[in-house]
């Protein structure tokens, strides 16, 4: 199954600056797991680079993600616009 989600990352900015990118990755994993009911969530390199692009301090406010689910494993990748 393949779906596209826009994940809001507003709660990430409540974390201290050096921990924002780490928190963003956790929020993405939780969101995808919740909406796909997948046991395992993998994040593609393109999505990881988008989150870490401006170091740890400034992850994006929201991310558009394509999620492909197969056999309990969800793979999230960045949607190019």
C-alpha positions as CSV (number, residue, x, y, z in Angstrom):
1,X,0.0,0.0,0.0
2,X,1.3,3.5,-0.9
3,X,0.1,6.7,0.7
4,X,1.2,10.3,1.0
5,X,1.1,12.2,4.3
6,X,1.9,15.7,5.4
7,X,3.4,15.4,8.8
8,X,3.3,18.5,11.1
9,X,6.5,18.9,13.1
10,X,5.3,21.8,15.3
11,X,5.9,20.0,18.5
12,X,9.6,19.6,17.6
13,X,10.2,23.2,18.3
14,X,9.4,22.8,22.0
15,X,12.6,20.8,22.3
16,X,16.0,22.5,22.9
17,X,17.8,23.5,19.7
18,X,20.5,20.8,19.7
19,X,17.8,18.1,20.0
20,X,15.3,19.2,17.5
21,X,16.4,17.0,14.5
22,X,16.4,13.9,16.8
23,X,12.9,14.8,18.0
24,X,11.7,15.3,14.4
25,X,12.9,11.8,13.4
26,X,11.0,10.4,16.4
27,X,7.8,12.3,15.6
28,X,8.0,11.0,12.0
29,X,8.4,7.4,13.1
30,X,5.5,7.7,15.6
31,X,3.2,9.3,13.1
32,X,3.9,6.7,10.4
33,X,3.5,3.8,12.8
34,X,0.2,5.2,14.1
35,X,-1.3,5.8,10.7
36,X,-0.1,2.6,9.0
37,X,-0.2,0.3,12.0
38,X,3.2,-1.0,10.9
39,X,5.5,-2.7,13.4
40,X,8.7,-1.3,11.9
41,X,9.2,2.1,10.3
42,X,12.2,2.9,8.1
43,X,13.2,6.4,7.1
44,X,14.7,6.8,3.6
45,X,18.0,8.7,3.2
46,X,16.2,11.6,1.3
47,X,13.9,12.2,4.2
48,X,16.7,12.0,6.8
49,X,18.8,14.5,4.8
50,X,15.8,16.9,4.7
51,X,15.4,16.8,8.4
52,X,19.1,17.2,9.1
53,X,19.8,19.7,6.3
54,X,20.2,22.8,8.5
55,X,22.1,21.0,11.3
56,X,20.2,20.1,14.5
57,X,18.6,23.5,15.0
58,X,16.2,24.1,12.2
59,X,14.2,21.1,10.9
60,X,11.3,21.9,8.6
61,X,7.9,22.9,10.0
62,X,6.2,20.1,8.1
63,X,7.2,17.3,5.8
64,X,5.4,15.7,2.9
65,X,6.1,12.0,3.0
66,X,5.3,9.0,0.7
67,X,4.9,5.8,2.8
68,X,5.0,2.4,1.2
69,X,3.8,-0.5,3.5
70,X,4.6,-4.2,2.9
71,X,4.4,-7.0,5.4
72,X,4.4,-4.9,8.6
73,X,7.3,-2.7,7.4
74,X,6.7,1.0,6.4
75,X,9.3,2.9,4.4
76,X,8.9,6.7,4.5
77,X,10.6,8.8,1.8
78,X,10.5,12.5,1.0
79,X,8.0,13.6,-1.7
80,X,9.8,15.9,-4.2
81,X,7.7,18.9,-5.1
